[in-house]
Amino acid sequence: MSVYHQAQGSIVLKLIIVLLVGVLLWVLYEPYQIREQEDRFKRESRLRMLNIRSAQLKHIELRGSYSGSISELVEFIKAGLATDTIKVALFKPLTDGTFVPESLLYSPKTWKPWELGIVDTTTIKKWYVEDPNGYGSIGTLSDDTKVNKASWEE
């Protein structure tokens, strides 16, 4: 018989410790996963806005004015791709694959439509598109130096 008595803990206390360690690991991992998802949404939104910019520039080149709506712009792209007046290489590939014209209709995070504005009545034609989730914008209606420039490229 040993003089030293080996400590024995309750099985309930051991289970609580294991459970608390699991909760701690989950609490540390969850914010990382949320940040990664936000970064994916931001990247995808910005890629789509850059593709909208490419489409608007092609629209003004071929038709002399900016498109007044995103759905009209998508139809313009689809018609151009079908007749080969617009090349797919003009657009950036999306994070989940190749470019699809319908991807321009909505913001990827909440599937809300983009905020679009056009001014064709001034000497310098201006337009803007803004992400409804706050991931940036392209163009402006007020500043002539920011025509067709992305807010994150400044």
N, C-alpha and C positions, 0 to 999 in steps of 0.2 A: 504494500500500500504506500502510495506516494504522499509526501508531506504537502506537496502543492496540489491544490484543487483546480482542475481545468474548468474554466468558465464556460457555462452553457447558456446561450441566449434563447429567448423564446422564439419559436418558429414564426409567430405573428410579427415580432419585431424584425426578423430577417426578411420577411415578405414585404413589410413596409419600406425597409431600406432599399430593396430591389426595385420596388414600385417608384420610390422617390428618385432613384438614379435614372430610371426610364423616363420619368417626367422631366427631369433636368436635361437629359439628352434631347428630348423632343422640343423643349423650350429653346434650346440653343440652335437646333436645326431649322425650325419653322421660319424665323425671320430671314434666314439665308435663302430658303426656298421662295419666299415671297419676293425678295429682292431680285432673284434670278428671273422670276416670272415677269416682274415689272420691266426689267431690262429687255426681255424678249418682246414685250408689247411695245416698248419705246422704239426698238430697232425696226420692228415690223411696220409700225405707224410711219416712221420716217422714210422707210423704203417706199411705202405706198404714196406718201406725199411727193417724194422725188419723181415717182412715176406719173403722178398727176401733173407735175411741172413739165415733164417731158411731153406729155400728151397735150397740154395747153400750148406749149411752144410749137408743136407740130400743127395744132389747130390754127394758130394765128399765122403760121407760115403758109398753110394751104388755103385757108378761108379768109384771112385778113382780120379776124377778130377772135377774142377769147370765147370759149364755150361758157354759156350761162349756167349750166348745171352739170353735175357729175354724171348723171345718167345719159345726158346728151353726149358727153365726152366719151363714155364707154361705148355708145353706139358708133361714134365716129372712129374709135380705135378698131372695133370689130369690123367695120366696113373697110377701113384701111388695110387691116391684116388680110382680109379676104381678097382685096383687089391688088395686094402687094405694093400699095403706095406708102404703107407704114411697115417697117421691119420690127420684129420682136427684139432685135438687138438694141433698139432704142431704149428699152426699158430694163431696169435692174431686176434680177431674179429675187423673188421673195425668200424669206428664211425657210419656208417649208417647201420650196420647189420653184418651178418656173413661173414666169409672169402669166397671169390670167386677167383679162380686162375687167371682169366682174369684181375682182379684188379691190378695185378703186372705189366702189360704192360706199363702203362703210369703214369706220375705224375698227381695228381688230379687237380692241379690249372690250368695248361695250356694244359694238355693232350700231353705234349712232352714226348718222350721216355727218360728213365733213361740213364745216362752215365755209361757204364759198361766197366771195364778193367780186364784182366786176365793175370797172369804170372804163367805158369805151368812148366817152364823150370828150375827153381831154386830149391834148397833143400827144402825151405819152400814155398809151393804154396800160392800165394797171389791173391787177387781180390779186387775190390772196386766197389761200386755203389754210384753215386752222383745224388742228386736231381737237375734238370735243373733250378729250381727256387731259389736255394740257401738255402734250409731248412736243409742241412746237408749231410753227407756221411757216408758210412760204409766201413771199410777196407782201405788199401793203397797198392800201388805197391812198395813203397820205404822203409818203416819202418817196420821191422819185429815185433816190439812190438805192432803194431796197427792192426794186422791181425784180421779180423772179429769184430773190435770194432767200435762202432758208435761215431761220432764226438760229439754228445750231451751228451754222457755218461762219458766223460772224466772229 
